[in-house]
Amino acid sequence: MANSAIKRILSGVLVMGLVLGNVVPIEPAYAQREAADKIVVAHRGASGYLPEHTLPAVAMAYAMGADFMEQDVVMTRDDKLIVWHDLTLDRNTDVRHQFPGRARADGRHYVVDFDLAELRLLRVTEGYRLSDSGVEEQIYPQRFPLWQGSFQVHTFAEQLEMVQGMNRASGQDIGIYPEIKSPAFHHANGKDISTAIISELKRFGYTSKDSNVYLQTFEFDELKRVHDDVLPALGVELKLVQLMGDDEVYQWMLSASGMRELAQYADGVGPEKGMIISPESTRDGLIISSLVSDAHQAGMQVHPYTFRLDPGHIPAYADDFEHMLALFFFEANVDGLFTDFPDRAVDFLREHD
């Protein structure tokens, strides 16, 4: 994160020892401190156990008890919505073998350059990168092995059908948490992805803020357009979430006044977790920013990302994965979080209920 952004978000920080009775900012009554009120969002399904954004990963996350299923949504050349994280296909498929010569000048294969029927032909696998010598190197080596099993690209509608079908069969009301992926990129390629996603949500009955759905995006201009134009035009009203990363573009949001302005359009924020508890924290002194308190004061929920237990992903200030969850849920007082390992977060909250 740029230094100016760090200074802004850490203005008014509390440096706290890990002891009972820590002083925290006074928050509104709706600030959720009870474990039963916290939510677990399955990040790309149960992606710590099965390849991300596959229907088996969704089914596994559902069975693990996650409260929401996250869907990153991108659009194909023939205007179909698929659940896929990247704008490109190279990290998780065999596209370079199936469709040689179809890469753009940067060497990558973009979803928007393929029809859905073509994408159905691809094999989906765990994330990997190519070494300089062209060897496939798995990004998370301890996860599901590369190229094992049979996984395919699926549409947004197919996942909604699955979640709603499991809800009906189980009597539950597990929510969905779609992300409008890179709307500016889609606009540049002639695609109004926001209108397409919201139209699909409406078709499946998600039409009000009482619907069990959050709609998120990193791009504030698009969030504002959705709030002011797209939702009214389609006659629906949904809970919106502004995602935030370690980039200068979000600096204006990282203050009490910025949060109040953002709350005119958003119902929640989804920051990278290091924007809440500084990576420079130690076990003897947490550095907790005012982000959660400022968002709560503005009337918004806070759902940070991404909580992983892979080697190298537990910060030095935490003893283990569960200790990290405790610090965010109860010291920083976040309302929910995104994790690749939803079972661990669900079990943690149940144990602390």
Secondary structure, DSSP 8 states (H G I E B T S, - for coil): --HHHHHHHTTT-EEE-SSTT-------TT---SGGG-EEEETTTTTTTS-TT-HHHHHHHHHHT-SEEEEEEEE-TTS-EEE-SSSBSTTTB-HHHHSTT---TTS--BGGGS-HHHHTTS-B-S-EEE-TTS-EEESSTTSS-TT-S-----BHHHHHHHHHHHHHHHT---EEEEEE--HHHHHHTT--HHHHHHHHHHHTT--STTSSBEEEES-HHHHHHIIIIIHHHHT---EEEEEE-SSGGGGGGSSHHHHHHHTTT-SEEEEBGGGTB-TT-BTTBEEE-SHHHHHHHTT-EE--B-B--STT-S-TT-SSHHHHHHIIIIIS--SEEEES-HHHHHHHHHHT-
